[in-house]
Amino acid sequence: MDMYDKEEVLERLLSDVENLLEDLYQSGFDTVHDSTLKTLKNMAARTAAYGMELLSELLSRLTDGLTMRRHQLGKKEDSLMGVYTQLYRYISVCRDKIECDKGVRYYLL
């Protein structure tokens, strides 16, 4: 697999994570479906397999927090929004890095 293939795979993975986060945003943190939680767990495992440990950890923290939140009677302010924001920031930084790498290759090759 060459660098172009890796970039495409990473871009697709980041897009999948972002789409999942958008679905979560639209449904809200209080009405998360079992299928969404399962998809989040699978995505955490997938990103870990690609060596994206921080992304995997953030997805796991979000999944755990959402799972716990489902079982609370009184909703209280928690750190889930902070984790959610960190995930979007991570995706943005990764995309910027991919674009920088493409630029470097363009000018050096």
C-alpha positions as CSV (number, residue, x, y, z in Angstrom):
1,M,0.0,0.0,0.0
2,D,1.5,3.3,-1.0
3,M,1.1,6.7,0.6
4,Y,-1.8,7.7,-1.6
5,D,-3.8,4.6,-0.6
6,K,-3.1,5.3,3.1
7,E,-4.3,8.8,2.7
8,E,-7.5,7.7,1.0
9,V,-8.1,5.1,3.8
10,L,-7.5,7.7,6.5
11,E,-9.7,10.2,4.8
12,R,-12.5,7.7,4.5
13,L,-12.0,6.7,8.2
14,L,-12.1,10.3,9.3
15,S,-15.2,10.9,7.2
16,D,-16.9,7.8,8.8
17,V,-16.2,9.1,12.2
18,E,-17.4,12.6,11.3
19,N,-20.7,11.2,9.9
20,L,-21.2,9.2,13.1
21,L,-20.6,12.3,15.2
22,E,-23.1,14.3,13.0
23,D,-25.7,11.5,13.5
24,L,-25.1,11.7,17.2
25,Y,-25.4,15.5,17.2
26,Q,-28.8,15.2,15.4
27,S,-30.2,12.6,17.7
28,G,-28.8,14.2,20.9
29,F,-26.9,12.7,23.8
30,D,-30.0,11.6,25.7
31,T,-31.6,9.5,23.0
32,V,-28.7,7.4,21.7
33,H,-29.8,4.1,20.0
34,D,-28.2,0.8,20.8
35,S,-27.0,0.6,17.2
36,T,-25.3,4.0,17.5
37,L,-23.4,2.8,20.6
38,K,-22.4,-0.4,18.8
39,T,-21.2,1.6,15.8
40,L,-19.2,3.8,18.2
41,K,-17.6,0.8,19.8
42,N,-16.7,-0.7,16.4
43,M,-15.3,2.6,15.2
44,A,-13.1,2.8,18.4
45,A,-11.8,-0.7,17.6
46,R,-11.2,0.2,14.0
47,T,-9.3,3.3,14.7
48,A,-7.2,1.5,17.2
49,A,-6.3,-1.1,14.6
50,Y,-5.1,1.8,12.3
51,G,-2.9,3.0,15.1
52,M,-5.0,6.0,16.0
53,E,-4.9,5.5,19.7
54,L,-6.0,9.0,20.7
55,L,-9.0,8.8,18.4
56,S,-9.9,5.4,19.7
57,E,-9.6,6.5,23.3
58,L,-11.8,9.6,22.6
59,L,-14.4,7.4,20.9
60,S,-14.4,4.9,23.8
61,R,-14.8,7.7,26.3
62,L,-17.7,9.1,24.4
63,T,-19.3,5.7,24.1
64,D,-18.8,5.0,27.8
65,G,-20.2,8.3,28.8
66,L,-23.3,8.0,26.5
67,T,-23.9,4.5,27.9
68,M,-23.8,5.8,31.5
69,R,-25.9,8.8,30.6
70,R,-28.7,6.5,29.4
71,H,-29.1,5.1,32.9
72,Q,-29.3,8.4,34.7
73,L,-32.6,9.7,35.9
74,G,-31.6,13.3,36.4
75,K,-29.4,14.6,33.6
76,K,-26.5,16.7,34.8
77,E,-23.8,18.6,33.1
78,D,-20.9,16.3,32.2
79,S,-17.8,16.2,30.1
80,L,-19.3,14.5,27.0
81,M,-19.4,17.8,25.1
82,G,-15.7,18.3,25.8
83,V,-14.9,14.8,24.4
84,Y,-17.2,15.5,21.4
85,T,-15.4,18.8,20.7
86,Q,-12.0,17.1,21.0
87,L,-13.1,14.5,18.5
88,Y,-13.9,17.2,15.9
89,R,-10.7,19.0,16.6
90,Y,-8.7,15.7,16.1
91,I,-10.5,15.1,12.8
92,S,-9.6,18.7,11.7
93,V,-6.0,18.4,12.6
94,C,-5.7,15.0,10.9
95,R,-7.2,16.4,7.7
96,D,-4.8,19.4,7.8
97,K,-1.9,17.0,8.2
98,I,-3.0,14.9,5.2
99,E,-3.2,18.1,3.1
100,C,0.2,19.3,4.3
101,D,1.7,15.9,3.4
102,K,0.1,16.1,-0.1
103,G,1.6,19.6,-0.5
104,V,5.1,18.5,0.5
105,R,4.9,15.6,-2.0
106,Y,3.7,17.8,-4.7
107,Y,6.6,20.2,-4.3
108,L,9.2,17.6,-3.7
109,L,8.3,15.2,-6.5
